Amino acid sequence: MRITFTICSNNYLALAKTLADSYHLHNPGSTFVICLVDRKSNIIDYAQFRNVEIVEVESIKIPGFNDLADKYSIVELNTAVKPFFIEYLFKRDAAITKVVYLDPDIYVLGSFEEVDKELADNTLIVTPHIVQPYPLDDHVLPERTFLNYGIYNLGFIALNRGGETDKFLHWWQERLRRFCYIDFSDACFTDQLWINYAPIFFKGVKISYHLGINAAYWNLNDRIVSGTGQKMIDGKFPFVFIHISGFNPHTPDKISGVQTRIDITERTDIAPIYVEYAGKVLANNYDNLKQIPCVYIAQHLNFKKEEALIQINSSIKNKMLYWVYKLTPRVIFKTYYAINRELKYYNNL
């Protein structure tokens, strides 16, 4: 039995509902769960999430969760809990044989039987950001981008129950407890960069080259979509889901603000998908929900402020550097900040 889930805070629930609705449309009778990295709000009607189970992250009792909420930003925290929630889903129901994770900004276009076929009897499957080289041109989003962000995109992962999966989850959990930051200078990017090691360290890790699984702006430049019912990619691969990352539903003619490789106005094969998706996200109360602050944001900011004060008051040198920071134009201080990474805590005040 397969169970599929996403992770988000209240401000992303319009996207999560759009994902869940599209998943159920193409996979009727399947189970879908939202791990809510937040607390339920009395201004949200959660009854609108039909055939969806919403589980508050605090209820699964991750050991040391409060420490994670203290030190991690909301993006970091949402990714840090992923292997813990996967483990929770396997443990709570022995009938679950496979778990699939999807980012909330995914839109399902086909049956997940394709995912099941890819997973087969492997430990887990991951999808590379790109499967063909980019030209060495001046477009935004060059190949080297993924040396920072990770070879594989962790907006999707599928896992079978098993001993090797347990080993993988334990390894991933240990690392995300300490190193789920976004800090390229320290070789950290959330949960994602760690997965570069997965095919090396663990048996049965399949790298999927199914072009209809986890298509996105970073790889759609070399994938052509066709068909009116079940859409196909390159005429060979059923289009299972699209990852609509970095997208503003109010501007559906712009695929993403962080790339120049694809002009969606010239891609009549994918433009209707983005327009359709934008309409459904907006209809799911996007503008109101995105304004709701996550409860863990305030906790994190308070922790960082307290941490900064402790560091600054720990020595006369640090106090002097703090006042230099406050009184010197930032363009000058940024140079020193780039050299001395220990000064990061000054940014927390």
C-alpha atoms as a printed R data frame, in Angstrom:
    type eleno elety resid chain resno       x      y       z
1   ATOM     1    CA   MET     A     1   0.000  0.000   0.000
2   ATOM     2    CA   ARG     A     2   1.284  3.441  -0.986
3   ATOM     3    CA   ILE     A     3   0.881  6.613   1.083
4   ATOM     4    CA   THR     A     4   1.760 10.042  -0.283
5   ATOM     5    CA   PHE     A     5   2.416 13.180   1.733
6   ATOM     6    CA   THR     A     6   3.619 16.738   1.610
7   ATOM     7    CA   ILE     A     7   5.054 19.127   4.198
8   ATOM     8    CA   CYS     A     8   4.090 22.775   4.621
9   ATOM     9    CA   SER     A     9   3.094 25.522   7.023
10  ATOM    10    CA   ASN     A    10  -0.317 27.236   7.022
11  ATOM    11    CA   ASN     A    11   0.825 29.869   4.514
12  ATOM    12    CA   TYR     A    12   1.397 27.153   1.855
13  ATOM    13    CA   LEU     A    13  -1.931 25.371   2.302
14  ATOM    14    CA   ALA     A    14  -3.409 26.731  -0.951
15  ATOM    15    CA   LEU     A    15  -0.611 24.965  -2.824
16  ATOM    16    CA   ALA     A    16  -0.931 21.821  -0.701
17  ATOM    17    CA   LYS     A    17  -4.677 21.643  -1.373
18  ATOM    18    CA   THR     A    18  -4.124 22.070  -5.111
19  ATOM    19    CA   LEU     A    19  -1.581 19.249  -4.962
20  ATOM    20    CA   ALA     A    20  -3.866 16.965  -2.957
21  ATOM    21    CA   ASP     A    21  -6.865 17.624  -5.221
22  ATOM    22    CA   SER     A    22  -4.815 16.870  -8.349
23  ATOM    23    CA   TYR     A    23  -3.367 13.739  -6.752
24  ATOM    24    CA   HIS     A    24  -6.817 12.372  -5.878
25  ATOM    25    CA   LEU     A    25  -8.150 13.225  -9.351
26  ATOM    26    CA   HIS     A    26  -5.587 10.964 -11.003
27  ATOM    27    CA   ASN     A    27  -5.206  8.458  -8.161
28  ATOM    28    CA   PRO     A    28  -8.707  7.875  -6.750
29  ATOM    29    CA   GLY     A    29  -8.886  5.997  -3.479
30  ATOM    30    CA   SER     A    30  -5.304  6.801  -2.549
31  ATOM    31    CA   THR     A    31  -4.215  8.168   0.821
32  ATOM    32    CA   PHE     A    32  -2.785 11.673   1.104
33  ATOM    33    CA   VAL     A    33  -1.349 13.325   4.229
34  ATOM    34    CA   ILE     A    34  -0.183 16.869   4.999
35  ATOM    35    CA   CYS     A    35   2.514 17.216   7.629
36  ATOM    36    CA   LEU     A    36   1.743 20.657   9.026
37  ATOM    37    CA   VAL     A    37   4.904 22.362  10.284
38  ATOM    38    CA   ASP     A    38   2.768 24.807  12.187
39  ATOM    39    CA   ARG     A    39  -0.149 24.738  14.580
40  ATOM    40    CA   LYS     A    40  -3.709 24.711  13.321
41  ATOM    41    CA   SER     A    41  -5.208 28.169  13.105
42  ATOM    42    CA   ASN     A    42  -8.770 29.017  14.135
43  ATOM    43    CA   ILE     A    43  -9.115 31.231  11.043
44  ATOM    44    CA   ILE     A    44  -8.637 28.304   8.621
45  ATOM    45    CA   ASP     A    45 -11.407 25.871   7.731
46  ATOM    46    CA   TYR     A    46  -9.492 22.598   7.577
47  ATOM    47    CA   ALA     A    47 -12.681 20.733   6.627
48  ATOM    48    CA   GLN     A    48 -12.142 21.953   3.058
49  ATOM    49    CA   PHE     A    49  -9.288 19.432   2.754
50  ATOM    50    CA   ARG     A    50 -11.391 16.477   1.695
51  ATOM    51    CA   ASN     A    51  -9.832 13.015   1.822
52  ATOM    52    CA   VAL     A    52  -6.705 14.553   3.316
53  ATOM    53    CA   GLU     A    53  -5.281 13.866   6.764
54  ATOM    54    CA   ILE     A    54  -3.534 16.845   8.372
55  ATOM    55    CA   VAL     A    55  -0.974 15.951  11.045
56  ATOM    56    CA   GLU     A    56   0.637 18.685  13.140
57  ATOM    57    CA   VAL     A    57   4.363 18.038  13.283
58  ATOM    58    CA   GLU     A    58   4.495 18.432  17.072
59  ATOM    59    CA   SER     A    59   2.075 15.498  17.436
60  ATOM    60    CA   ILE     A    60   4.589 12.967  16.061
61  ATOM    61    CA   LYS     A    61   7.025 13.866  18.855
62  ATOM    62    CA   ILE     A    62  10.316 14.164  16.994
63  ATOM    63    CA   PRO     A    63  13.022 13.972  19.689
64  ATOM    64    CA   GLY     A    64  14.590 17.399  20.116
65  ATOM    65    CA   PHE     A    65  12.058 19.089  17.839
66  ATOM    66    CA   ASN     A    66  12.116 22.292  19.884
67  ATOM    67    CA   ASP     A    67  15.852 22.617  19.249
68  ATOM    68    CA   LEU     A    68  15.243 22.245  15.507
69  ATOM    69    CA   ALA     A    69  12.531 24.908  15.623
70  ATOM    70    CA   ASP     A    70  14.892 27.217  17.509
71  ATOM    71    CA   LYS     A    71  17.847 27.070  15.165
72  ATOM    72    CA   TYR     A    72  16.281 26.530  11.732
73  ATOM    73    CA   SER     A    73  14.465 29.024   9.514
74  ATOM    74    CA   ILE     A    74  10.999 27.979   8.386
75  ATOM    75    CA   VAL     A    75  12.315 26.643   5.055
76  ATOM    76    CA   GLU     A    76  15.071 24.724   6.810
77  ATOM    77    CA   LEU     A    77  12.650 23.357   9.410
78  ATOM    78    CA   ASN     A    78  10.135 22.177   6.804
79  ATOM    79    CA   THR     A    79  12.876 20.166   5.109
80  ATOM    80    CA   ALA     A    80  14.562 18.938   8.302
81  ATOM    81    CA   VAL     A    81  11.481 17.014   9.456
82  ATOM    82    CA   LYS     A    82  11.124 15.037   6.217
83  ATOM    83    CA   PRO     A    83  12.926 11.783   7.162
84  ATOM    84    CA   PHE     A    84  11.293 11.822  10.594
85  ATOM    85    CA   PHE     A    85   7.812 12.018   9.074
86  ATOM    86    CA   ILE     A    86   8.618  9.258   6.578
87  ATOM    87    CA   GLU     A    87   9.672  7.055   9.476
88  ATOM    88    CA   TYR     A    88   6.487  7.990  11.357
89  ATOM    89    CA   LEU     A    89   4.284  6.944   8.412
90  ATOM    90    CA   PHE     A    90   6.007  3.566   8.134
91  ATOM    91    CA   LYS     A    91   5.842  2.902  11.887
92  ATOM    92    CA   ARG     A    92   2.220  3.849  12.484
93  ATOM    93    CA   ASP     A    93   0.772  1.417   9.922
94  ATOM    94    CA   ALA     A    94   2.344 -1.932   9.038
95  ATOM    95    CA   ALA     A    95   0.206 -2.080   5.894
96  ATOM    96    CA   ILE     A    96   2.163  0.806   4.349
97  ATOM    97    CA   THR     A    97   4.746 -0.675   1.995
98  ATOM    98    CA   LYS     A    98   5.858  2.521   0.243
99  ATOM    99    CA   VAL     A    99   5.946  6.218   1.072
100 ATOM   100    CA   VAL     A   100   6.073  9.022  -1.506
101 ATOM   101    CA   TYR     A   101   6.967 12.603  -0.663
102 ATOM   102    CA   LEU     A   102   5.953 15.551  -2.881
103 ATOM   103    CA   ASP     A   103   6.705 19.247  -2.401
104 ATOM   104    CA   PRO     A   104   3.502 21.301  -1.955
105 ATOM   105    CA   ASP     A   105   4.147 23.200  -5.214
106 ATOM   106    CA   ILE     A   106   3.677 20.066  -7.329
107 ATOM   107    CA   TYR     A   107   0.733 19.488  -9.686
108 ATOM   108    CA   VAL     A   108  -0.247 15.927 -10.543
109 ATOM   109    CA   LEU     A   109  -1.135 15.095 -14.145
110 ATOM   110    CA   GLY     A   110  -1.206 11.314 -14.180
111 ATOM   111    CA   SER     A   111  -1.332  8.013 -12.318
112 ATOM   112    CA   PHE     A   112   1.322  7.181  -9.735
113 ATOM   113    CA   GLU     A   113   1.421  3.655 -11.094
114 ATOM   114    CA   GLU     A   114   4.375  5.044 -13.048
115 ATOM   115    CA   VAL     A   115   6.103  5.894  -9.757
116 ATOM   116    CA   ASP     A   116   5.330  2.414  -8.423
117 ATOM   117    CA   LYS     A   117   6.903  0.857 -11.529
118 ATOM   118    CA   GLU     A   118  10.028  2.970 -11.128
119 ATOM   119    CA   LEU     A   119  10.309  2.146  -7.435
120 ATOM   120    CA   ALA     A   120   9.665 -1.572  -8.006
121 ATOM   121    CA   ASP     A   121  11.813 -3.447  -5.445
122 ATOM   122    CA   ASN     A   122  14.419 -0.702  -5.036
123 ATOM   123    CA   THR     A   123  15.160  0.885  -1.665
124 ATOM   124    CA   LEU     A   124  14.260  4.347  -2.930
125 ATOM   125    CA   ILE     A   125  14.223  6.486  -6.055
126 ATOM   126    CA   VAL     A   126  15.391 10.040  -6.647
127 ATOM   127    CA   THR     A   127  15.312 12.273  -9.718
128 ATOM   128    CA   PRO     A   128  18.226 14.413 -10.942
129 ATOM   129    CA   HIS     A   129  17.579 18.095 -11.526
130 ATOM   130    CA   ILE     A   130  18.893 17.687 -15.073
131 ATOM   131    CA   VAL     A   131  19.719 14.615 -17.177
132 ATOM   132    CA   GLN     A   132  21.382 16.407 -20.093
133 ATOM   133    CA   PRO     A   133  24.138 19.037 -20.108
134 ATOM   134    CA   TYR     A   134  23.221 22.700 -20.418
135 ATOM   135    CA   PRO     A   135  25.011 24.729 -23.099
136 ATOM   136    CA   LEU     A   136  27.794 26.919 -21.730
137 ATOM   137    CA   ASP     A   137  25.849 30.113 -22.364
138 ATOM   138    CA   ASP     A   138  24.857 33.217 -20.424
139 ATOM   139    CA   HIS     A   139  21.393 32.030 -19.394
140 ATOM   140    CA   VAL     A   140  20.493 32.184 -15.723
141 ATOM   141    CA   LEU     A   141  20.597 28.729 -14.143
142 ATOM   142    CA   PRO     A   142  23.882 27.271 -15.397
143 ATOM   143    CA   GLU     A   143  24.900 23.667 -14.770
144 ATOM   144    CA   ARG     A   144  27.062 24.599 -11.798
145 ATOM   145    CA   THR     A   145  23.909 25.721  -9.939
146 ATOM   146    CA   PHE     A   146  23.258 22.117  -8.953
147 ATOM   147    CA   LEU     A   147  26.714 21.687  -7.458
148 ATOM   148    CA   ASN     A   148  25.417 24.056  -4.765
149 ATOM   149    CA   TYR     A   149  21.813 22.900  -4.540
150 ATOM   150    CA   GLY     A   150  22.303 19.177  -5.068
151 ATOM   151    CA   ILE     A   151  22.361 16.790  -8.010
152 ATOM   152    CA   TYR     A   152  18.919 15.433  -7.061
153 ATOM   153    CA   ASN     A   153  15.747 17.385  -6.434
154 ATOM   154    CA   LEU     A   154  14.195 16.435  -3.109
155 ATOM   155    CA   GLY     A   155  10.809 17.838  -4.039
156 ATOM   156    CA   PHE     A   156  10.213 14.145  -4.689
157 ATOM   157    CA   ILE     A   157  11.407 10.928  -3.124
158 ATOM   158    CA   ALA     A   158   9.786  7.491  -2.998
159 ATOM   159    CA   LEU     A   159  10.807  4.735  -0.609
160 ATOM   160    CA   ASN     A   160   9.982  1.080  -0.001
161 ATOM   161    CA   ARG     A   161   9.704 -0.343   3.494
162 ATOM   162    CA   GLY     A   162  12.831 -2.287   4.422
163 ATOM   163    CA   GLY     A   163  16.008 -2.540   6.447
164 ATOM   164    CA   GLU     A   164  18.096 -0.524   4.016
165 ATOM   165    CA   THR     A   165  15.456  2.218   4.048
166 ATOM   166    CA   ASP     A   166  15.649  2.277   7.852
167 ATOM   167    CA   LYS     A   167  19.434  2.707   7.663
168 ATOM   168    CA   PHE     A   168  19.049  5.499   5.120
169 ATOM   169    CA   LEU     A   169  16.440  7.348   7.198
170 ATOM   170    CA   HIS     A   170  18.531  7.114  10.360
171 ATOM   171    CA   TRP     A   171  21.602  8.450   8.519
172 ATOM   172    CA   TRP     A   172  19.568 11.307   6.973
173 ATOM   173    CA   GLN     A   173  17.955 12.203  10.299
174 ATOM   174    CA   GLU     A   174  21.316 12.441  12.080
175 ATOM   175    CA   ARG     A   175  22.671 14.854   9.498
176 ATOM   176    CA   LEU     A   176  19.576 17.032   9.316
177 ATOM   177    CA   ARG     A   177  19.572 17.469  13.082
178 ATOM   178    CA   ARG     A   178  22.834 19.394  12.755
179 ATOM   179    CA   PHE     A   179  23.287 20.427   9.143
180 ATOM   180    CA   CYS     A   180  20.016 21.372   7.461
181 ATOM   181    CA   TYR     A   181  21.042 25.000   7.003
182 ATOM   182    CA   ILE     A   182  21.093 26.997   3.812
183 ATOM   183    CA   ASP     A   183  24.759 27.958   3.791
184 ATOM   184    CA   PHE     A   184  26.616 27.315   0.548
185 ATOM   185    CA   SER     A   185  29.930 28.400   2.065
186 ATOM   186    CA   ASP     A   186  29.595 25.538   4.566
187 ATOM   187    CA   ALA     A   187  28.461 22.988   1.942
188 ATOM   188    CA   CYS     A   188  24.898 22.963   3.287
189 ATOM   189    CA   PHE     A   189  21.596 23.198   1.462
190 ATOM   190    CA   THR     A   190  18.677 21.926   3.530
191 ATOM   191    CA   ASP     A   191  17.929 18.191   3.260
192 ATOM   192    CA   GLN     A   192  18.752 18.096  -0.418
193 ATOM   193    CA   LEU     A   193  22.531 18.298  -0.758
194 ATOM   194    CA   TRP     A   194  23.026 15.293   1.517
195 ATOM   195    CA   ILE     A   195  21.285 13.038  -0.984
196 ATOM   196    CA   ASN     A   196  24.278 13.318  -3.328
197 ATOM   197    CA   TYR     A   197  25.736 10.587  -1.092
198 ATOM   198    CA   ALA     A   198  22.701  8.275  -1.100
199 ATOM   199    CA   PRO     A   199  23.550  6.206  -4.222
200 ATOM   200    CA   ILE     A   200  27.066  5.706  -2.828
201 ATOM   201    CA   PHE     A   201  26.260  4.853   0.781
202 ATOM   202    CA   PHE     A   202  23.118  2.722   0.388
203 ATOM   203    CA   LYS     A   203  22.065 -0.280  -1.656
204 ATOM   204    CA   GLY     A   204  19.118 -0.112  -4.038
205 ATOM   205    CA   VAL     A   205  19.054  3.651  -4.599
206 ATOM   206    CA   LYS     A   206  17.665  4.138  -8.087
207 ATOM   207    CA   ILE     A   207  18.304  7.295 -10.085
208 ATOM   208    CA   SER     A   208  15.152  7.669 -12.159
209 ATOM   209    CA   TYR     A   209  15.381  8.882 -15.734
210 ATOM   210    CA   HIS     A   210  11.598  8.833 -16.216
211 ATOM   211    CA   LEU     A   211  11.117 12.264 -17.834
212 ATOM   212    CA   GLY     A   212   7.474 12.499 -16.727
213 ATOM   213    CA   ILE     A   213   8.379 12.383 -13.031
214 ATOM   214    CA   ASN     A   214   9.414 15.670 -11.403
215 ATOM   215    CA   ALA     A   215   9.603 17.785 -14.545
216 ATOM   216    CA   ALA     A   216  10.268 21.454 -13.726
217 ATOM   217    CA   TYR     A   217  11.654 24.709 -15.089
218 ATOM   218    CA   TRP     A   218  15.195 23.404 -14.586
219 ATOM   219    CA   ASN     A   219  14.681 20.515 -17.038
220 ATOM   220    CA   LEU     A   220  11.681 21.386 -19.234
221 ATOM   221    CA   ASN     A   221  13.966 23.069 -21.735
222 ATOM   222    CA   ASP     A   222  14.710 19.638 -23.247
223 ATOM   223    CA   ARG     A   223  11.292 17.998 -22.729
224 ATOM   224    CA   ILE     A   224   8.367 18.381 -25.136
225 ATOM   225    CA   VAL     A   225   4.824 17.829 -23.847
226 ATOM   226    CA   SER     A   226   2.068 16.423 -26.077
227 ATOM   227    CA   GLY     A   227  -1.391 14.910 -25.767
228 ATOM   228    CA   THR     A   228  -4.801 16.062 -24.573
229 ATOM   229    CA   GLY     A   229  -5.866 13.315 -22.158
230 ATOM   230    CA   GLN     A   230  -2.869 11.640 -20.582
231 ATOM   231    CA   LYS     A   231  -0.110 14.047 -21.498
232 ATOM   232    CA   MET     A   232   3.180 12.572 -22.638
233 ATOM   233    CA   ILE     A   233   6.746 13.825 -22.604
234 ATOM   234    CA   ASP     A   234   8.772 13.277 -25.758
235 ATOM   235    CA   GLY     A   235   6.023 10.897 -26.872
236 ATOM   236    CA   LYS     A   236   7.417  8.160 -24.589
237 ATOM   237    CA   PHE     A   237   6.884  9.015 -20.929
238 ATOM   238    CA   PRO     A   238   3.464  9.573 -19.301
239 ATOM   239    CA   PHE     A   239   3.521 13.011 -17.650
240 ATOM   240    CA   VAL     A   240   2.948 12.110 -13.984
241 ATOM   241    CA   PHE     A   241   3.615 15.426 -12.249
242 ATOM   242    CA   ILE     A   242   5.160 18.836 -12.731
243 ATOM   243    CA   HIS     A   243   7.085 20.702 -10.045
244 ATOM   244    CA   ILE     A   244   5.945 24.339 -10.292
245 ATOM   245    CA   SER     A   245   8.667 25.847  -8.149
246 ATOM   246    CA   GLY     A   246   9.263 29.591  -7.745
247 ATOM   247    CA   PHE     A   247   5.967 30.419  -9.452
248 ATOM   248    CA   ASN     A   248   3.660 33.370  -8.818
249 ATOM   249    CA   PRO     A   249   0.049 32.437  -9.746
250 ATOM   250    CA   HIS     A   250  -0.701 36.096 -10.442
251 ATOM   251    CA   THR     A   251   1.803 36.057 -13.330
252 ATOM   252    CA   PRO     A   252   1.252 32.692 -15.049
253 ATOM   253    CA   ASP     A   253   3.111 33.885 -18.137
254 ATOM   254    CA   LYS     A   254   6.372 33.816 -16.157
255 ATOM   255    CA   ILE     A   255   7.590 30.333 -15.338
256 ATOM   256    CA   SER     A   256  10.040 31.452 -12.640
257 ATOM   257    CA   GLY     A   257  11.911 34.549 -11.589
258 ATOM   258    CA   VAL     A   258  15.222 32.714 -11.221
259 ATOM   259    CA   GLN     A   259  15.777 31.425 -14.755
260 ATOM   260    CA   THR     A   260  15.975 32.746 -18.308
261 ATOM   261    CA   ARG     A   261  16.336 29.448 -20.154
262 ATOM   262    CA   ILE     A   262  12.622 29.014 -20.886
263 ATOM   263    CA   ASP     A   263  10.242 31.657 -22.244
264 ATOM   264    CA   ILE     A   264   6.842 30.205 -21.423
265 ATOM   265    CA   THR     A   265   5.136 32.448 -23.984
266 ATOM   266    CA   GLU     A   266   6.975 30.417 -26.630
267 ATOM   267    CA   ARG     A   267   6.081 27.045 -25.101
268 ATOM   268    CA   THR     A   268   2.500 26.355 -26.132
269 ATOM   269    CA   ASP     A   269   2.897 22.799 -24.849
270 ATOM   270    CA   ILE     A   270   3.368 23.789 -21.202
271 ATOM   271    CA   ALA     A   271   1.811 27.266 -20.930
272 ATOM   272    CA   PRO     A   272  -1.775 25.902 -20.508
273 ATOM   273    CA   ILE     A   273  -0.622 23.756 -17.563
274 ATOM   274    CA   TYR     A   274   0.734 26.798 -15.738
275 ATOM   275    CA   VAL     A   275  -2.422 28.823 -16.449
276 ATOM   276    CA   GLU     A   276  -4.638 25.989 -15.196
277 ATOM   277    CA   TYR     A   277  -2.520 25.558 -12.081
278 ATOM   278    CA   ALA     A   278  -2.519 29.285 -11.321
279 ATOM   279    CA   GLY     A   279  -6.315 29.402 -11.467
280 ATOM   280    CA   LYS     A   280  -6.698 26.487  -9.057
281 ATOM   281    CA   VAL     A   281  -4.167 27.843  -6.560
282 ATOM   282    CA   LEU     A   282  -5.853 31.256  -6.512
283 ATOM   283    CA   ALA     A   283  -9.275 29.604  -6.103
284 ATOM   284    CA   ASN     A   284  -7.905 27.785  -3.037
285 ATOM   285    CA   ASN     A   285  -7.598 31.077  -1.107
286 ATOM   286    CA   TYR     A   286  -3.929 31.633  -1.928
287 ATOM   287    CA   ASP     A   287  -3.872 35.378  -1.235
288 ATOM   288    CA   ASN     A   288  -5.304 35.058   2.265
289 ATOM   289    CA   LEU     A   289  -3.501 31.916   3.358
290 ATOM   290    CA   LYS     A   290  -0.057 33.142   2.327
291 ATOM   291    CA   GLN     A   291  -0.412 35.992   4.866
292 ATOM   292    CA   ILE     A   292  -0.647 33.652   7.864
293 ATOM   293    CA   PRO     A   293   2.690 33.583   9.738
294 ATOM   294    CA   CYS     A   294   4.036 30.266  10.937
295 ATOM   295    CA   VAL     A   295   4.277 29.992  14.723
296 ATOM   296    CA   TYR     A   296   7.843 28.726  14.464
297 ATOM   297    CA   ILE     A   297   9.100 31.871  12.714
298 ATOM   298    CA   ALA     A   298   8.812 33.955  15.891
299 ATOM   299    CA   GLN     A   299  10.417 31.167  17.924
300 ATOM   300    CA   HIS     A   300  13.378 31.017  15.531
301 ATOM   301    CA   LEU     A   301  13.858 34.795  15.430
302 ATOM   302    CA   ASN     A   302  13.761 35.075  19.223
303 ATOM   303    CA   PHE     A   303  16.317 32.289  19.537
304 ATOM   304    CA   LYS     A   304  18.661 33.908  17.000
305 ATOM   305    CA   LYS     A   305  18.419 37.247  18.774
306 ATOM   306    CA   GLU     A   306  19.237 35.688  22.148
307 ATOM   307    CA   GLU     A   307  22.125 33.776  20.590
308 ATOM   308    CA   ALA     A   308  23.488 36.942  19.025
309 ATOM   309    CA   LEU     A   309  23.379 38.838  22.311
310 ATOM   310    CA   ILE     A   310  25.272 36.052  24.070
311 ATOM   311    CA   GLN     A   311  27.967 36.089  21.389
312 ATOM   312    CA   ILE     A   312  28.292 39.878  21.360
313 ATOM   313    CA   ASN     A   313  28.500 40.157  25.149
314 ATOM   314    CA   SER     A   314  31.055 37.366  25.393
315 ATOM   315    CA   SER     A   315  34.054 39.655  24.794
316 ATOM   316    CA   ILE     A   316  35.111 43.276  24.419
317 ATOM   317    CA   LYS     A   317  36.281 42.468  20.884
318 ATOM   318    CA   ASN     A   318  32.827 41.274  19.901
319 ATOM   319    CA   LYS     A   319  31.174 44.334  21.429
320 ATOM   320    CA   MET     A   320  33.509 46.600  19.455
321 ATOM   321    CA   LEU     A   321  32.845 44.690  16.230
322 ATOM   322    CA   TYR     A   322  29.118 44.965  16.827
323 ATOM   323    CA   TRP     A   323  29.319 48.771  17.023
324 ATOM   324    CA   VAL     A   324  31.552 48.851  13.952
325 ATOM   325    CA   TYR     A   325  28.847 46.912  12.185
326 ATOM   326    CA   LYS     A   326  26.134 49.289  13.363
327 ATOM   327    CA   LEU     A   327  28.044 52.447  12.401
328 ATOM   328    CA   THR     A   328  29.862 51.385   9.201
329 ATOM   329    CA   PRO     A   329  28.123 51.331   5.808
330 ATOM   330    CA   ARG     A   330  27.126 47.773   5.087
331 ATOM   331    CA   VAL     A   331  28.926 47.677   1.749
332 ATOM   332    CA   ILE     A   332  32.222 47.997   3.646
333 ATOM   333    CA   PHE     A   333  31.329 45.625   6.459
334 ATOM   334    CA   LYS     A   334  30.053 42.992   4.035
335 ATOM   335    CA   THR     A   335  33.609 42.507   2.800
336 ATOM   336    CA   TYR     A   336  34.794 41.722   6.320
337 ATOM   337    CA   TYR     A   337  31.706 39.603   6.941
338 ATOM   338    CA   ALA     A   338  32.527 37.479   3.919
339 ATOM   339    CA   ILE     A   339  36.018 36.862   5.289
340 ATOM   340    CA   ASN     A   340  35.095 36.236   8.910
341 ATOM   341    CA   ARG     A   341  32.084 33.902   9.002
342 ATOM   342    CA   GLU     A   342  31.998 34.061  12.814
343 ATOM   343    CA   LEU     A   343  30.391 37.483  12.485
344 ATOM   344    CA   LYS     A   344  27.170 35.991  11.138
345 ATOM   345    CA   TYR     A   345  25.392 36.502  14.437
346 ATOM   346    CA   TYR     A   346  25.537 40.302  14.048
347 ATOM   347    CA   ASN     A   347  22.892 39.939  11.358
348 ATOM   348    CA   ASN     A   348  20.490 38.558  13.948
349 ATOM   349    CA   LEU     A   349  20.078 41.907  15.695
